[in-house]
Amino acid sequence: MSFRNIVGQDRIVSYLRKALIEKKTSHAFLFEGLRGLGKKTLAFELAKGICCEDEEDKPCGKCSSCVKAERNSNTNIIWVKDEKTIKIEAIRRIQDEVKIKTFDGDSRVYVICDSEKMTIQAQNALLKTLEDPPQKLFFILLTINSNSLLPTIVSRCQLLKLRAARVGEIQKYLSEENEMPASKSKVIAALSNGSIGKAIKISTDKAYVERRNAVIHMTKDIISGSVFSVLSKTDFLNTEKDNIFEIFEMLISWYRDLIIYKEAEQLDYIINCDKIEEIAFQAQKTETQRLSNAILIIEETRANINNNANYQLSLEVMLLNIQEVFNYGNNCRSSVQEGR
Ligand SMILES: [Zn+2]
């Protein structure tokens, strides 16, 4: 079966399938989409399809080209990846390789990951090949943002934009392909933000699960109002410096869930749906306005950290401010809010 493991890109997949069978594939593609949407998986399937020997089902997954590709030993599918910058020398190397014919005149595909990392010189060099492409030579460029490439490169490629998958699509994939129980797949799909890459990471990464539990535990301490235990959380946040933006996201989704629990009838919209009891418990302890204020504080801290503010100080201030929001007086106004 062709184009397996691709979630939420039905329109692109059916277009590529048709183009492969009709042998009308463009010689250069540009896949644009955020991280984790499946650009590499899609490029791999397309590259396999271009090189596939079957006439009707491309990629068939059975011919010698497909089998080699699955074993990462198909020398006609060449990846340029994990580069800090893609310099002109890398493109020249490709151009030199292209001059040597493939065995039996097979098709050859170059996949350039993070193509926005190409220097201007590299892009201009590649442009020459894209303008006058040798037969049976294909390029698949991947990028998070096509605007960061020269317009001349973009205009020479067929641009296909990947979209975020729907929660239901990710849940279906996890249940069917990974045989995951519905209770688990529902939570992971909700946490994935439409990114299949993130869904797979969450379902296989134990550290993610532990981190999430620690964050939820932290929200318990914050709402219960113990300044000492809240400040002790800075140790946890200091060790999680590399994952702090993920933690901000977890906190925001948590407080957003509390608001939904309080305000909306539809509990289907709750992301942390495996923690409903804790959500219900925390929700009855506070008011919606305070939750909104907490989200604002987290967003502000995220922006400060992004702008290289002092890490530890910013997080201590964040924790104390959130705690103050939840515990200050009987009305919803707090000194933090008044300071805005
Ligand atoms: Zn095949």
Residues whose N, C-alpha, C, O or C-beta is under 5 A from the ligand:
A	BS01	ZN	C52 E53 D54 P59 C60 G61 K62 C63 C66
